[in-house]
Amino acid sequence: MSQSVHVAGVGMIPFVKPSPDVSYPEMAVAATRAALEDAGIGYSQIQQAYVGFVYGDSTAGQRALYGVGMTGIPIVNVNNNCSTGSTALYLARQAVESGAAECVLALGFEQMSPGALGAVFKDRPTPFDPFDEATEELVGNGQIPLALRYFGGAGLEHMRRFGTSIETFARIRAKASRHAEKNPLAMFRKVVTTEDVMASPMLWPGVLTRLMACPPTCGAAAAVICSEAFAARNDLDRSVRIRAQAMGTDTPVTFAAKDMREVVGFSMARETARQVYESAGIGPTDLDLVELHDCFAQNELLTYEALGLCPEGEAQKFVEDGNNTYGGAVVTNPSGGLLSKGHPLGATGLAQCYELVHHLRGTAGARQVPEARLALQHNLGLGGACVVTLYERV
């Protein structure tokens, strides 16, 4: 990176279930004001804004931020499926790193509807046509909603290859609940056991239960990104910087491998993480904590291996040995993750940023990872895009 890029402020509102009482402009304004207050600056000092959302009209970013102020700055609307929030962060970081701007806002929000995700525009091909075709070929089960087939199918592939048990996914979900219990911003804070997860309704017999899937959620989160010079000049917090960041998309292996793990982005995540490690000159064993994209418990397990937290095929042992939680090798999803915190698509990446920044500052309260110095963020969007970000306490 050509110049040091810092996260000067973060803001987030509690995520909630979809409701007609929830309005995306109100959520976005609240998260933005929280980030500005945390940074200790006014909106007039923001020079650019990158605003992420998946389900919304084309200038919803302007509609959201006009409630904070109408200062005439460039506002760029971002949509990259479930990696939208971290894509907005990626663009904000690039703007500051390049010198195009000194202080930039990254904002993500989502106003979702109840039920399974589906296409909005039904009069044209969807970006998921090739993914749907591959999933039909590899797993069938057309009566099951597609998101469940994608990630359940990837989990099933891991089970077949490496003997992973469904109880391992249940242990991951139970771990998420224990972490979320200490997070006041998590939507689900009730602790559940492995047995509770296994006893929840079976969405795919032998593969996936209801508690292994994250729910549709509404929410917003934001971050103020600035240069070191701007932070110094304005006496802002410089304790957290973005040490490395990379974004990747699919390659031919996604479909050529005939492997559901690849369909949901395994190699895409692995390569993006490799670029970050190489850029920073570190390895996965140097990490203290990780916020990763656990839209399903199955994807959390796959991501352990994609990020190099454990060797391929050894994720079940990684879970059984307790290496994914406090006292283990690396604390994964101390926030409770998407499974407990919720997953408002456009906000998720910036909510992950919020969590990691607080741990690196030492302000995460009861869920604080002790002496956290390096934190990794993984945010995945099918279709596809993956953003991996390394934060460092300085």
Disulfide bonds with the S-S distance in Angstrom:
none
